[in-house]
Amino acid sequence: MIIGIGTDLCDIRLPTGQPYMLITGGAKARLDALTPSGMVAQVHVSQTDEYPLAHAMVIISAVPAMEGA
């Protein structure tokens, strides 16, 4: 399942049901600009819903890039 947020952010479900955030275009360019040199951005998504409410949390962190990866 893919749900678009604007055109640069998409909420995708992996086959396991785990949510995954696909970041493209201007949002990806901005994320890259904010990520310090030598680091890689990690995006973690958590979602829950119980009608009529829904909640999503996105945590973006920078971790050291792995050599040779």
SULURHU-V525966 format. One record per backbone hydrogen bond with DSSP energy under -0.5 kcal/mol. NH is the residue of the N-H (numbers start at 0). CO is the residue of the C=O. If there is no record, write none. Layout:
nh=NH co=CO
nh=NH co=CO
This chain:
nh=2 co=10
nh=4 co=8
nh=5 co=3
nh=8 co=4
nh=9 co=21
nh=10 co=2
nh=11 co=9
nh=11 co=19
nh=12 co=0
nh=13 co=11
nh=13 co=17
nh=16 co=13
nh=19 co=11
nh=21 co=9
nh=21 co=19
nh=22 co=20
nh=23 co=7
nh=23 co=21
nh=26 co=23
nh=27 co=23
nh=28 co=24
nh=29 co=25
nh=30 co=26
nh=31 co=27
nh=32 co=28
nh=33 co=29
nh=34 co=30
nh=38 co=35
nh=39 co=62
nh=41 co=60
nh=43 co=41
nh=43 co=58
nh=45 co=56
nh=47 co=54
nh=49 co=52
nh=52 co=49
nh=54 co=47
nh=56 co=45
nh=58 co=43
nh=59 co=57
nh=60 co=41
nh=60 co=58
nh=62 co=39
nh=64 co=37
nh=68 co=65
